[in-house]
Amino acid sequence: MAIIRKNPLFEIYFTDGHLVINNTDYKKDNRAIDIENIQSLELIKNSSFLNKFIEVTFGLNFPAKSYELRINMENGFRDIILTDCDIDKVELLIYDINQIIIKKSDFQ
C-alpha cells in the first residue's frame, strides 16, 4: 500500500483491488472504487493562462496551480482535485493502476 498523502484532510491509495479516496473537505469525493469499474486514470494539470502562454512561448515549465485526477469509469468520469500531493507519487500510482487495468483487459 503506497499512500500518496495522508493527514486528517486527504488520502488516496490503492489496496485490495480498490482505489480509496478520503477527503474531509469534499465528502462527496469519499469512495472506494473497484478496479473493475475503472477504465483509466489521468492526471490533468491546471495552470493559469499566463503560465500556459509562457510555457508554450518560451518553453519554461511552471508548477501547476492545481492538479485533477480524472477517473474514467464505464458510466462517465469523476474529477478529484488534488492539493498538496507529491505529484511524482500520484503519477506512479496512476501508471500502476493503468497497467493493472490493461493486464486485466488482456485476459478478458
Secondary structure, 3 states (H helix, E strand, C coil): CCCCCCCCCEEEEEECCEEEEEECCCHHHCEEEEHHHEEEEEEEEECCHHHHHHHHHHCCCCCCCEEEEEEEECCEEEEEEECCCCHHHHHHHHHHHHHHHHHHHHHC
